[in-house]
Amino acid sequence: ADGITIHPRPDQRHITRQDVYDLKPLVYTEFNIEGNPHRPFIDMVLEIKPTQVTLVPDADNAITSNAGWDTQRHEGFLTDIVSQLKCAGIRSSIFIDPDCVMADYARRAGADRVEFYPEPYAAGYNVNRLAAITPYVECARHCRTLGLGINAGHDLSLENLYYFAQQLPALDEVSIGHALICDALRMGLQPTIQHYLNCLQTGR
């Protein structure tokens, strides 16, 4: 894989805080830590100094991430957090819905990238994939005019990934967890990762 993404939630059900520290010397590729920027989370990432921190507006009891930031409403808060990351030399990404206004305020907050929440795309893919992808294409074009990098995650799979990547040629990174691990239960982890890398390039 080109990197690893972890999400150390407060209840540690995905990964523990100790795991974060144990992984630091082992990950020599892209290391992305995502989470809600509570003070303990920020203190931890400032100490670890991963390649990237993705800011996600999860409630502590959220099962999984299910919406992007309202970057306009939280501009001041996000600006402060991003500034701390920049001072530590950490690339920042803000999790947003594909909305040009949210992208504008992510840029105003100083973010290097945004991460699109693709669940609406995945839900609409088998119904009308062109309609499902259109908001992402429009927002991606706008992000590029702002100088924002573009990431995506959540709900992407071997079924819908290739079309998503082809329609967003400026896509920098995808972080796929649930579908990849489910596929790995059948195919094994290494072959599954290769399948996803091939899918991004050829759709196969």
N, C-alpha and C positions, 0 to 999 in steps of 0.2 A: 504494500500500500504506500501511497505517497505521504501519508501522515496518519495521525490518530487524533480523534476528538473524544473528550471525556466531559461528563456533566456531573460534577460533585454536588449533589443536592444536599440541603440541610439534614434530611433524614438518612443520607448515605445509602439509599437503596440501589442506586446505579453503580456507584463507586465510592470508596471511602476516602477520607482525607489522607490517610496514610498511603493509600494507593497512589495518590497524586505525587507525593514525595518520592515514593519508590520508583515511579515511572520516569521521573525527570532524567536520571542518568542513563536510562535505557532507550529513550526515544531520540533517534538521531535524524529523523525526518521532521516534517511539519508536526508541531505539537499545539493543538488548539484546545483551550479550556473554555467551556461555556457555562453560564449560570447567571442567576439573578445577583446583581452586584451589591449584596449586603456587605457590611464592613468586614466580617470574617473571610468572605470570599475574596474581596479585593486585597486584603492583607496577604492571603495565601498566594494569589497570582503574582503580586508584586515581589514576593519572596522567590517563587518558582521561576518567574520570567519565561513563560512559554513563547512560542512564535507568535501566537495570536490569542486574544481573549474575545469571545463572542458574548455580548451582553443580551440576556434573555429575560423578559419580564414575567417569569413564572411565579405564581403564588407557591408558598411552601408546600401546600397540599395538592398541587397540580399533578395529575398522572403523567402528563407529558406536555411539552410546549404546544400551545394551541392558538396563539395570536402574537402579532408583532407589537413592538413598542408604539405608543402614541408619542412620537419624538417631538412633536410640537408642544404638547403639554409638559413633557419631562425634559425639555431642552436644557434647562439649567443644571439639573441633576446629571444628565448624561454628559454634558460638557465638562463638568468637574471630574467625573470618572475617567473619561477619555483622556483628559489632561494628565491625570496620574499615570495612566498606561503609557502615554507618549514619553513622559519623563523617564520611565523605566525601560524605554526602547521596545515596547510591546505593541505589535500591530493590533488595532481595534476593529471590531465588526459589531454592528448593531442589527439585531433581529427585527425585521419589519415585514408587514404585508406589502404586496406590490402596489404601492401608492406613491405617486410622484411627490406629494406634499411631505409624506413621511421621509422620503429620500432627501428632500431639501433640508429638513431639520436635522437629519442624521449628519449631513455634510456640515451644517452650521455648528453642530456639536463637536466637529473635528474628527469624526470617524474616518478610518481608512477604507473600510468596506461596509457593505450591508449584506445581511443574509436573508434571502427571501424565504417566507413560509409557504411551501408548495402544496399544502393539503387541499385547497380549493382546486388546484390544477389536477391533482391526483384523483379527486372525486369526480371531476368532469371529463377526465381523459377518455373514457370509453363512451361517453355520450356525444361530446363534440370537442375534440381535442384542440381545434383551432380557436374556438371560443374560450376554452380553458386556459390556453397559453397566452392569449392576446394581452391581458393586463401585465403579465410578466415581461413580455417583449417590449411593451411601451415604457414600462418603468425602467427596464434595463438600459434602453437607449437614453433615457433621461439621466440615469446614474452615470453613464459614461460622459455625458456633457458636464457633469459636476466633478468628474475625476474620481468617482467612487468605484472601488472594486466590487465584484459581485460574487457572492457565495450562495449556496442553497443547501437545504437539508430537509429531513422529515418527509415521509410518504413517497419518496422517490424509490423506484424499484427497477429490476431488469425489464419490466413491462413498459414503463413510461419514461425511463431515464434518457434514452437516446433522442427521442423527439424533443424533450426539454432542452437538452444540450445543443441540439442542432438549431433550434430556434433562438437560442441565446448564445451566439458564438463568442461573446465577451465573457462568458462564465469562467471565473477563476478557480472555483473549488466547489466540490459537493461533499457533504458529510452525511453518510448513510449508515444508520445503525440497525433499526429493527428488521427491515427487509433483508439486509445483508446477512445478519446473524441467522435469520430463519432459513435462508438459502444455504448457509454453511452447515446447518444441521443435516441437510441432504447431501451436499457436495463436498464438504470439508472447507476449511477456512481459506487455505491458499488457492484452490481452484475457483472458489467463489470470488475472491478479490480479483483474480485474473479475468473472470467473466465480466465483472463490472468495469474493469479497465478497457476490455475489448468492446463492451457495450457503448462506452463513451465515444470510442473511435469509429466503430463500424455498425453498431446496432445489433451485433451478434454476441 
